[in-house]
Amino acid sequence: MPPIIEGRDIQTTALREAAEPPRARRRPIVLVVDDEAEVLQSLHDLLRIDYQIVTRDNGEEALAFLAATPDVAAILSDQRMPGMTGVEVLRRAAAVRPETTRLLFTAFSDLRTVIDAVNLGHVFQYLAKPWDPDELQRAIRQAVERRDLIVEKNRLMAELQAANARLTEANRLKTAFLQVASHELNTPVTVILGLADLWKLSQGPTASPAEHAWIERINAAAGRLARTVGRMFKLVENDDFAHTLSIETVPLAPLIQSTLAALAPYLEARRQDVAVDVQADLEPIACDPAKIHDVLINLVANAIKFTPDGKTIRIEARDDPDEPDSVRVEVQDQGAGVALAEQRHLFEPFFTGFDTLHHSSGEYQFDKRGIGLGLCLVKTFVELHGGRVEVATAPGRGSTFAFVLPRRQP
């Protein structure tokens, strides 16, 4: 008796499905391989309501069908067949369609071979002959569900890889832009600053007060641009987290004091105080002092901008209570806090908040944003040291930015 074959002609199957009502349930394709026609007929009759049963009486034809049909949900093969055993059929099927679930019929005498095939991943599950109809249907249902999950996972992984590729390209373009922009901006800024200093030396003694004011404004604007270009250079140079650090063992208190000295004009202009609390017995740490100084500069400058005039900024440095071999530094402002929607973007480059009306080219005006490189540099420099950054903030309650550094570097 010839094997019962449903779906041998894929085009005929597609036409038949197209003629079904729009809400007809699509039946998954199950490929059955056995050299006994009675077995194929029995399985067809048992499963045909829920599945498209395609039968083949030898392994070569089954593998050819599998290679030509991408959406086979499961393949079910007998173990003992002439020419090619079921384990070999399923081993080769795994290479052709790894997402198709593979099941095996076997007699108890073949269990050792089957268990080895299961352990190697060629067989998902085996069923002993004679089979129990309920057990068989349950196994097929699980096999189809497994294949659907694998296909969905592969689809999501492909989407994720495509998204990652787009992000990688966007990051490459961002880095290229920063490199070109930094280089192109740095040269004219240097010329402007140099000419302003030269004018002060040559023309300053005889210049009018108005001319002095103009030059000072030119010098201030060029200096602000130079600092922005400097931040861009630092971001590009340290984008690679394998960047070498110049490690020294230094106490934190002098670094904090030098930060406050550099920002003193802004603190005075805003009539702000800084309360510094450094643990008395805080040991020196191994770090790159220039980079940690930049971290402190950016965090304190940020606090100055977001603290109202006349208020107090707090800086604390002490051993981290959760990590005994680490140091924790906190900078607390009395500003308006950060909205929940903005918090996860705080350390991204060029993020200055969703309200662009607050953007400003100024250095320290209240609640004004720069170009969004300061906190990005903070995170980059801290993570270069093997540390981490944290923020605790809520609208109307101010913000506390903290960084934790290991006391020693590898």
C-alpha positions in Angstrom: 0.0 0.0 0.0 1.6 3.4 -1.0 2.2 5.9 1.8 -0.5 8.5 2.5 1.0 11.9 1.6 -0.7 15.1 2.4 1.0 18.2 1.2 3.5 16.6 -1.2 2.6 19.4 -3.7 3.2 22.6 -1.7 1.6 24.7 -4.4 -1.5 22.6 -4.2 -1.5 23.0 -0.4 -1.2 26.7 -0.7 -4.1 26.9 -3.1 -6.2 24.8 -0.8 -5.5 27.0 2.1 -6.2 30.1 0.1 -9.7 28.8 -0.6 -10.4 28.2 3.1 -12.5 30.7 5.0 -10.4 33.7 6.3 -10.6 32.6 9.9 -9.6 29.0 9.2 -6.9 27.8 11.6 -3.5 27.2 9.9 -2.3 23.7 10.6 1.5 23.2 11.3 3.4 20.8 9.0 4.5 17.6 10.6 6.9 15.3 8.6 6.6 11.6 9.4 9.3 9.1 8.2 8.7 5.4 8.4 9.1 2.5 6.0 5.8 0.8 7.1 2.8 2.1 5.2 0.4 1.0 8.0 2.3 3.2 10.5 2.1 6.2 8.1 -1.6 5.6 7.6 -2.3 5.4 11.4 -0.3 8.6 12.1 -2.1 10.4 9.3 -5.5 9.4 10.6 -4.6 10.3 14.2 -3.1 13.7 13.6 -4.6 15.0 10.3 -7.2 17.2 12.0 -4.7 19.4 13.8 -1.7 19.1 11.5 -0.7 18.9 7.9 0.8 15.4 7.8 3.5 14.9 5.2 4.8 11.3 5.0 7.9 9.8 3.5 9.0 6.1 3.6 12.8 6.8 3.6 15.3 9.2 5.0 16.7 10.6 1.7 13.2 11.7 0.5 12.4 13.1 3.9 15.6 15.3 4.0 14.9 16.5 0.5 11.4 17.6 1.5 12.8 19.3 4.6 15.4 21.2 2.7 12.7 22.5 0.2 10.2 23.4 2.9 11.2 26.1 5.4 8.2 25.9 7.8 8.1 22.3 8.9 7.2 22.4 12.6 8.3 18.8 13.5 9.8 15.7 12.0 9.0 12.3 13.5 11.1 9.3 12.3 11.2 5.6 13.0 14.6 4.4 14.3 14.9 1.1 12.3 14.6 1.7 8.6 16.6 0.3 5.6 19.3 2.6 4.3 19.3 5.2 7.0 18.4 4.9 10.7 16.1 7.4 12.4 19.0 8.8 14.5 21.0 9.5 11.3 17.9 11.1 9.6 17.3 13.4 12.6 21.1 14.2 12.9 21.1 15.4 9.3 17.7 17.1 9.8 19.2 19.2 12.6 21.8 20.6 10.1 19.2 21.3 7.5 16.5 22.9 9.7 17.8 23.4 13.2 14.6 25.1 14.3 12.4 22.0 13.3 11.7 19.9 16.4 13.0 16.3 16.0 11.2 13.2 17.5 12.0 9.5 17.2 10.0 6.3 17.4 12.1 3.5 18.9 11.9 0.0 20.4 13.3 -0.7 23.8 16.2 -2.5 22.3 17.4 0.8 20.7 17.3 2.9 23.9 21.0 3.3 24.4 21.5 4.7 20.8 18.5 7.0 21.3 19.7 8.3 24.7 23.0 9.1 23.1 21.2 11.0 20.3 19.2 12.9 22.8 22.3 13.9 24.8 23.9 15.1 21.6 20.9 17.3 20.7 19.9 15.4 17.6 16.6 14.2 19.1 14.3 16.4 21.2 12.2 13.5 22.5 11.6 9.8 21.8 8.5 7.7 21.9 8.5 4.0 22.5 6.6 1.6 20.2 3.7 0.9 20.5 2.8 4.5 21.2 0.0 5.8 23.4 -2.2 8.1 21.3 -2.6 10.7 24.0 1.1 10.7 24.7 1.9 11.0 21.0 -0.5 14.0 20.5 1.0 15.7 23.6 4.5 15.2 22.3 3.6 16.6 18.9 1.9 19.6 20.5 5.0 20.3 22.6 7.2 19.9 19.6 5.3 22.4 17.6 5.2 24.9 20.5 9.0 24.5 20.9 9.5 25.2 17.2 7.3 28.3 17.3 9.3 29.6 20.3 12.6 29.1 18.5 11.3 30.8 15.3 10.1 33.8 17.4 13.4 33.9 19.3 15.3 33.9 16.0 13.1 36.7 14.7 13.6 38.8 17.8 17.4 38.1 17.7 17.5 39.2 14.0 15.7 42.4 14.9 18.0 43.0 17.8 21.1 42.5 15.7 19.8 44.9 13.1 19.1 47.5 15.8 22.5 46.9 17.2 24.1 47.4 13.8 22.2 50.6 13.4 23.3 51.8 16.8 26.9 50.8 16.1 26.9 52.8 12.8 25.2 55.8 14.6 27.9 55.6 17.3 30.7 55.5 14.6 29.2 58.5 12.9 28.9 60.3 16.2 32.6 59.6 17.0 33.7 60.7 13.5 31.7 63.9 13.8 33.2 64.7 17.2 36.7 64.0 15.8 36.3 66.3 12.8 34.3 69.0 14.7 36.8 69.1 17.5 39.8 69.4 15.2 38.1 72.0 13.0 37.0 74.1 16.0 40.2 73.9 18.0 42.4 75.6 15.4 40.4 78.8 15.0 39.7 79.0 18.7 43.4 78.9 19.4 44.0 81.6 16.9 41.3 83.8 18.5 42.6 83.4 22.0 46.2 84.0 20.8 45.2 87.2 19.0 43.2 88.5 21.9 46.2 88.0 24.2 48.5 89.7 21.6 46.1 92.6 21.4 46.2 93.0 25.2 50.0 93.1 25.1 50.4 95.5 22.2 47.3 97.7 22.2 46.0 97.3 25.8 47.9 100.2 27.4 46.5 102.8 24.9 43.0 101.2 24.3 39.8 102.8 25.4 37.6 101.2 28.1 35.1 100.2 25.3 37.8 98.4 23.3 38.9 96.6 26.5 35.3 95.5 27.1 35.0 94.2 23.5 38.2 92.2 23.8 37.2 90.7 27.1 33.9 89.6 25.6 35.7 88.1 22.7 38.1 86.4 25.0 35.3 85.0 27.3 33.4 83.6 24.3 36.5 82.0 22.8 37.4 80.6 26.2 33.9 79.1 26.6 34.2 77.5 23.1 37.7 76.2 23.9 36.4 74.4 27.0 33.5 72.9 25.0 36.0 71.7 22.4 38.2 70.3 25.2 35.3 68.2 26.5 34.6 66.9 23.0 38.2 65.9 22.6 38.1 64.1 26.0 34.9 62.2 25.0 36.5 61.0 21.8 39.9 60.1 23.4 38.2 58.1 26.2 35.5 56.4 24.2 37.6 53.2 24.3 37.4 51.8 27.8 40.8 50.2 27.4 42.4 53.7 27.4 45.5 53.9 29.6 45.2 55.7 33.0 48.0 57.6 34.6 47.6 56.1 38.1 48.9 57.9 41.2 48.1 57.5 44.8 46.5 60.7 45.9 44.3 62.0 48.8 40.9 63.2 47.8 40.7 66.3 49.9 43.2 68.4 47.9 41.5 67.3 44.6 38.2 68.6 46.0 39.8 71.9 47.2 41.4 72.5 43.8 38.0 71.9 42.2 36.4 74.6 44.4 39.3 77.0 43.7 38.8 76.6 39.9 35.1 77.2 40.2 35.3 80.0 42.9 34.3 82.8 40.4 31.1 81.0 39.6 30.3 80.3 43.2 30.9 84.0 44.1 28.8 85.2 41.2 25.9 83.0 42.4 26.5 83.7 46.1 26.7 80.0 46.8 28.4 78.2 49.6 30.0 74.7 49.5 29.9 72.5 52.6 32.7 70.0 52.4 32.7 66.9 54.6 35.7 64.6 54.0 36.2 61.6 56.4 39.0 62.4 58.7 40.9 59.1 58.3 40.0 58.7 54.6 43.0 56.9 52.9 44.5 58.1 49.6 43.2 56.3 46.5 44.9 55.0 43.4 43.5 57.0 40.4 44.3 59.2 37.5 44.1 62.6 39.3 43.5 64.6 36.2 40.5 62.5 35.3 39.0 62.5 38.8 39.6 66.3 38.9 37.5 66.5 35.7 34.8 64.3 37.3 34.6 66.7 40.3 34.7 69.8 38.1 31.7 68.6 36.0 29.7 67.4 39.0 30.2 70.7 41.0 29.7 72.9 38.0 26.4 70.9 37.4 25.4 71.6 41.0 26.2 75.3 40.7 23.9 75.6 37.7 21.0 73.8 39.3 21.2 75.3 42.8 19.4 78.6 43.3 21.4 81.8 44.2 22.5 81.9 47.8 22.0 78.2 48.5 24.5 75.6 49.7 26.1 72.7 47.8 27.3 69.8 49.8 30.3 67.5 49.0 31.0 64.4 51.0 33.8 61.9 50.7 34.0 58.8 52.8 34.6 55.0 52.7 31.7 53.3 50.9 29.5 51.6 53.5 28.6 48.7 51.1 32.1 48.2 49.7 34.9 48.5 52.3 37.7 48.7 49.7 36.0 51.6 47.8 35.5 55.3 48.3 32.2 57.2 47.8 32.0 60.8 46.8 28.7 62.7 46.7 27.8 66.1 45.3 24.3 67.4 46.5 22.5 70.4 45.1 19.3 72.1 46.1 17.9 72.4 42.6 14.5 71.3 41.2 15.6 67.7 40.7 15.3 65.6 37.5 12.0 64.4 36.1 11.6 60.6 36.0 11.4 60.6 32.2 14.8 62.2 32.0 16.7 60.2 34.6 17.7 57.3 32.4 19.2 59.6 29.8 21.3 61.7 32.2 24.6 60.2 31.3 24.1 60.0 27.6 26.2 62.3 25.4 24.4 65.5 24.2 21.4 64.9 26.4 20.4 68.2 28.1 16.7 67.5 29.0 13.7 67.4 26.8 13.0 71.1 27.2 15.3 72.8 24.8 14.1 76.3 26.0 16.5 75.9 28.9 19.6 75.4 26.7 22.2 78.1 27.2 25.7 78.7 26.1 26.4 80.2 29.6 28.7 78.6 32.2 26.8 78.8 35.4 23.4 80.5 35.0 20.6 78.9 37.1 18.8 76.0 35.5 20.6 76.4 32.1 21.9 73.5 30.1 25.1 73.2 28.1 25.7 70.7 25.3 25.3 67.6 27.4 28.9 66.3 27.6 29.6 66.9 31.4 27.8 63.9 32.9 28.8 61.7 30.0 32.4 62.4 30.7 31.8 61.7 34.5 30.5 58.3 33.7 33.2 57.5 31.2 36.1 58.5 33.5 34.6 56.8 36.6 34.0 53.5 34.7 37.6 53.7 33.3 38.6 53.3 37.0 36.4 50.3 37.5 33.9 52.4 39.4 30.3 53.4 39.0 28.1 56.5 39.1 24.7 56.9 40.8 22.1 59.6 41.0 19.3 60.1 43.6 16.9 62.7 42.5 13.2 63.7 42.6 11.4 66.7 41.2 11.4 69.5 43.8 13.9 67.8 46.1 17.3 68.4 44.5 19.8 65.8 43.2 22.7 63.9 44.7 25.2 62.6 42.2 27.7 60.1 43.5 30.6 58.1 42.2 32.2 55.1 43.8 35.9 54.3 43.1 37.9 51.2 44.1 40.7 52.3 46.4 43.3 50.4 44.4 43.7 49.8 40.6 44.8 46.4 39.2 
